Amino acid sequence: RSAKSVAFAIASPDALLMDGDVPWAVLEAKTAVGWKARDWEEEPPLPYVVQAQWQMYVTGLQRAFVAALIGGSTFKY
């Protein structure tokens, strides 16, 4: 599915991961304060998962990554 088939929908991913000139995944980059670290223990918080799924729908891509810098020092994806 291409973005043209969902003209009513828009999305603005933080980045598209590319293989040469071909996008293969959406990337969402987040930051979180240290006291929110528990929210990221198992997986990204639900609103970010839904955001990534929407971006996959709009772009037609089959893969998305959500990355976060927590408390300025802990990286999760």
KEKE-3310 file (N, C-alpha, C; in steps of 0.2 Angstrom, whole numbers, plus 5000, padded with zeros to 4 digits):
npx = (5004:5003:5006:4998:4986:4980:4975:4968:4975:4988:5006:5020:5034:5049:5060:5064:5070:5083:5087:5098:5090:5078:5065:5063:5059:5050:5055:5054:5059:5061:5061:5063:5059:5069:5061:5051:5056:5051:5040:5045:5050:5046:5041:5038:5028:5011:5004:5015:5017:5005:5006:5017:5012:5002:5009:5016:5005:5001:5013:5014:5024:5031:5038:5043:5052:5054:5063:5071:5078:5081:5080:5092:5102:5100:5097:5085:5076)
npy = (4994:5011:5028:5036:5028:5031:5044:5053:5052:5057:5058:5060:5054:5053:5049:5040:5024:5019:5009:5011:5020:5016:5016:5006:5005:5014:5026:5032:5043:5046:5055:5054:5057:5052:5047:5041:5029:5016:5014:5010:4998:4985:4987:5000:5014:5013:5024:5027:5016:5014:5026:5023:5012:5018:5026:5017:5012:5023:5025:5013:5005:4990:4989:4996:5006:5011:5022:5027:5040:5039:5048:5055:5046:5032:5021:5015:5003)
npz = (5000:4996:5001:4994:4993:5004:5006:5014:5026:5036:5041:5051:5052:5063:5056:5042:5039:5028:5014:5004:4992:4995:5007:5022:5035:5048:5060:5076:5087:5104:5120:5138:5155:5169:5179:5172:5168:5171:5163:5151:5153:5148:5135:5122:5128:5126:5118:5110:5103:5096:5088:5080:5073:5066:5058:5050:5043:5036:5028:5022:5025:5033:5045:5060:5072:5088:5097:5112:5123:5140:5154:5151:5149:5147:5134:5125:5113)
capx = (5000:5007:5003:4992:4980:4977:4976:4965:4979:4995:5010:5027:5039:5055:5065:5063:5077:5083:5092:5099:5085:5071:5063:5061:5056:5049:5059:5051:5064:5058:5065:5059:5063:5071:5056:5047:5059:5047:5035:5049:5054:5044:5040:5037:5022:5005:5003:5020:5016:5000:5009:5021:5007:4998:5014:5016:4999:5001:5018:5014:5030:5030:5042:5044:5056:5053:5069:5070:5084:5078:5084:5098:5108:5098:5095:5080:5073)
capy = (5000:5017:5034:5038:5025:5033:5051:5056:5051:5060:5056:5064:5050:5057:5047:5033:5020:5018:5004:5015:5025:5013:5016:5000:5006:5020:5027:5037:5045:5049:5056:5053:5059:5046:5043:5037:5023:5010:5014:5008:4991:4979:4989:5007:5015:5012:5029:5027:5010:5016:5031:5019:5008:5023:5028:5011:5012:5029:5024:5007:5001:4984:4989:5002:5006:5017:5023:5032:5041:5040:5051:5057:5042:5026:5021:5009:5003)
capz = (5000:4996:5004:4989:4994:5011:5005:5020:5032:5036:5047:5050:5056:5064:5051:5038:5039:5021:5011:4997:4990:4997:5014:5024:5042:5051:5066:5081:5093:5110:5126:5144:5161:5173:5183:5168:5165:5172:5158:5145:5154:5144:5128:5123:5131:5121:5114:5105:5099:5091:5083:5075:5069:5061:5053:5046:5039:5031:5023:5019:5028:5037:5051:5064:5078:5093:5102:5118:5128:5146:5160:5148:5149:5146:5128:5123:5107)
cpx = (5004:5003:4997:4986:4976:4977:4973:4970:4986:4999:5017:5032:5045:5060:5062:5070:5077:5088:5093:5094:5078:5070:5061:5058:5055:5053:5056:5056:5060:5063:5060:5063:5064:5066:5051:5050:5055:5042:5038:5052:5052:5044:5039:5030:5017:5004:5009:5020:5010:5002:5013:5017:5004:5003:5016:5011:4999:5007:5018:5020:5028:5033:5043:5048:5054:5059:5068:5077:5080:5083:5091:5103:5106:5095:5091:5078:5069)
cpy = (5006:5023:5036:5035:5027:5041:5055:5056:5054:5058:5059:5060:5054:5055:5041:5030:5017:5012:5007:5020:5022:5013:5009:5000:5013:5020:5033:5037:5049:5051:5056:5055:5052:5043:5040:5030:5016:5009:5011:5001:4986:4981:4997:5008:5015:5017:5029:5021:5011:5021:5028:5015:5013:5025:5023:5011:5017:5028:5018:5002:4995:4984:4996:5001:5012:5017:5028:5033:5043:5043:5054:5053:5034:5025:5014:5009:4997)
cpz = (5000:5000:5000:4990:5000:5011:5011:5026:5031:5042:5046:5055:5058:5059:5048:5037:5031:5019:5004:4997:4993:5005:5016:5031:5044:5058:5070:5086:5098:5116:5132:5150:5165:5176:5179:5165:5166:5166:5152:5147:5149:5136:5128:5125:5125:5116:5108:5100:5093:5086:5078:5071:5064:5056:5048:5041:5034:5026:5019:5021:5033:5044:5054:5070:5082:5098:5107:5122:5135:5151:5157:5147:5147:5139:5127:5117:5107)
residu = (ARG:SER:ALA:LYS:SER:VAL:ALA:PHE:ALA:ILE:ALA:SER:PRO:ASP:ALA:LEU:LEU:MET:ASP:GLY:ASP:VAL:PRO:TRP:ALA:VAL:LEU:GLU:ALA:LYS:THR:ALA:VAL:GLY:TRP:LYS:ALA:ARG:ASP:TRP:GLU:GLU:GLU:PRO:PRO:LEU:PRO:TYR:VAL:VAL:GLN:ALA:GLN:TRP:GLN:MET:TYR:VAL:THR:GLY:LEU:GLN:ARG:ALA:PHE:VAL:ALA:ALA:LEU:ILE:GLY:GLY:SER:THR:PHE:LYS:TYR)
# end
